[in-house]
Amino acid sequence: MTTLTYLQGYPETLLVQVRALIEQQKLGTVLAKRYPQSHTITSDSALWDYTQALKNRYMRSAPPVNKVAYDNKIKVMKHALGLHTAISRVQGGKLKAKAEIRVATVFRNAPEAFLRMIVVHELAHLKEKDHNKAFYQLCCHMEPDYHQLEFDTRLWLQHRALSAGSSA
């Protein structure tokens, strides 16, 4: 039986369907049909512009983002798909906070919808620190298909892991 590392926590009925696609070697075909091409946002500056455009459209009143970058140190299995950090420093008599968003470099070659889902997720953390109801409502406000995209991103990661394992 195939271990679905990226899909833990999903209902067994759904996992049975995914395993069937894997056994029939159709998972990659299904994903390629749904998301036929990757994006062109490959540099940190392009990722910054992309993130700022989403923030300006949906979250103008949120704290500013000081840095956005791809990060090859993020291991998708050990961490998340992206990271948000708030760095606080004392400058003079004031406390200054700087927000940073880092996206795993594996998403340089992903479909744009998956990158958008990750950026939306990390932007939502500017207002909501925890993964609570308000957090997911904000994600769905910025990306109405958020939950489907999160699931499809996990399918894509699972497919990549299986493909890498079979070619090794």
C-alpha positions in Angstrom: 0.0 0.0 0.0 1.3 3.4 -0.9 2.0 5.8 2.0 0.5 9.1 1.2 2.9 11.3 3.2 1.5 14.6 2.0 -2.2 13.7 2.4 -2.3 12.7 6.1 -5.4 13.8 7.8 -7.7 13.5 4.8 -10.7 11.1 4.9 -9.9 7.5 4.0 -12.6 7.5 1.3 -10.6 10.3 -0.5 -7.3 8.5 0.1 -8.7 5.3 -1.6 -9.4 7.3 -4.7 -5.9 8.8 -4.7 -4.4 5.3 -4.3 -6.4 4.1 -7.2 -5.1 6.9 -9.4 -1.6 6.1 -8.3 -2.0 2.4 -9.0 -3.4 3.1 -12.4 -0.5 5.6 -13.0 -3.0 8.4 -13.8 -2.3 10.8 -11.0 0.2 12.8 -13.1 -2.1 12.8 -16.0 -5.0 14.2 -14.0 -2.8 16.9 -12.5 -1.3 17.9 -15.8 -4.8 18.1 -17.4 -6.0 20.3 -14.5 -2.8 22.4 -14.2 -1.1 22.3 -17.7 1.8 24.7 -17.2 4.0 26.1 -14.6 4.3 29.9 -13.8 7.1 32.3 -14.8 7.6 33.7 -11.3 11.1 32.3 -10.8 13.1 35.1 -9.2 12.7 36.6 -5.8 11.9 40.0 -7.2 9.1 38.5 -9.3 7.8 36.7 -6.2 7.9 40.0 -4.3 5.9 41.7 -7.0 3.4 38.8 -7.1 3.0 38.8 -3.3 2.6 42.6 -3.1 -0.1 42.6 -5.8 -2.1 40.0 -3.8 -1.5 41.9 -0.6 -2.5 45.2 -2.1 -5.7 43.7 -3.6 -7.0 42.0 -0.5 -5.0 43.1 2.6 -4.1 46.8 2.3 -4.5 47.4 6.0 -2.3 44.5 7.0 1.2 45.1 8.2 3.8 45.5 5.4 5.8 42.6 4.2 9.5 43.4 4.2 10.9 40.4 2.4 9.6 37.7 0.1 11.9 35.0 -1.3 12.2 31.5 -2.4 14.1 29.5 0.2 16.0 26.3 -0.7 16.4 25.5 3.0 12.8 24.8 3.5 12.3 21.0 3.5 8.7 20.4 2.6 8.4 17.3 4.8 10.0 18.9 7.9 8.5 22.3 7.6 5.7 23.7 5.6 5.3 24.7 2.0 6.2 28.3 3.0 7.1 30.2 6.1 6.2 33.5 7.6 8.3 35.1 10.2 8.1 38.3 12.2 11.4 39.7 13.3 11.2 42.2 16.2 14.0 44.6 16.9 14.3 47.5 19.3 15.3 50.7 17.4 15.7 53.6 19.7 12.8 53.5 22.1 10.5 51.7 19.7 9.9 48.1 18.8 10.0 47.5 15.1 8.6 44.3 13.5 9.5 43.1 10.1 7.5 40.4 8.3 9.1 37.9 5.9 7.5 35.3 3.7 9.6 32.4 2.4 8.4 29.9 -0.2 10.0 26.5 -0.7 12.0 26.5 -4.0 10.2 23.4 -5.2 7.4 25.9 -6.1 9.5 27.7 -8.7 8.4 25.1 -11.2 4.9 24.5 -9.9 1.6 25.6 -11.5 0.7 29.2 -10.7 -2.4 28.2 -8.7 -0.2 26.3 -6.2 2.1 29.2 -5.7 -0.9 31.5 -5.3 -2.3 29.2 -2.6 0.9 29.3 -0.7 1.3 33.1 -0.9 -2.3 33.5 0.1 -1.7 31.2 3.1 1.3 33.1 4.2 -0.3 36.5 3.7 -3.3 35.4 5.9 -0.8 34.9 8.7 -0.2 38.6 8.7 -3.6 39.0 10.3 -4.3 35.6 11.8 -1.4 33.8 13.5 -3.2 30.5 14.1 -4.9 28.1 11.7 -8.4 28.9 13.0 -11.7 29.6 11.4 -10.9 33.3 10.8 -7.6 32.3 9.2 -9.3 30.0 6.7 -12.1 32.5 6.0 -9.4 35.0 5.1 -7.7 32.5 2.8 -11.0 31.8 1.1 -11.7 35.5 0.7 -8.4 35.9 -1.2 -8.7 32.6 -3.1 -12.2 31.1 -3.3 -10.8 27.7 -4.3 -8.2 27.7 -1.5 -9.1 24.3 0.0 -9.2 22.6 -3.4 -5.8 24.1 -4.3 -4.3 23.0 -1.0 -5.4 19.5 -1.7 -4.2 19.6 -5.3 -0.9 21.0 -4.2 -0.5 18.0 -1.8 -1.4 15.7 -4.6 1.2 17.3 -6.8 3.9 17.0 -4.1 2.9 13.3 -3.6 3.2 12.7 -7.3 6.6 14.3 -7.4 7.8 12.2 -4.5 6.5 9.0 -6.1 8.1 10.0 -9.4 11.4 10.7 -7.8 11.3 7.4 -5.9 10.6 5.4 -9.1 13.4 7.0 -11.1 16.0 6.5 -8.3 
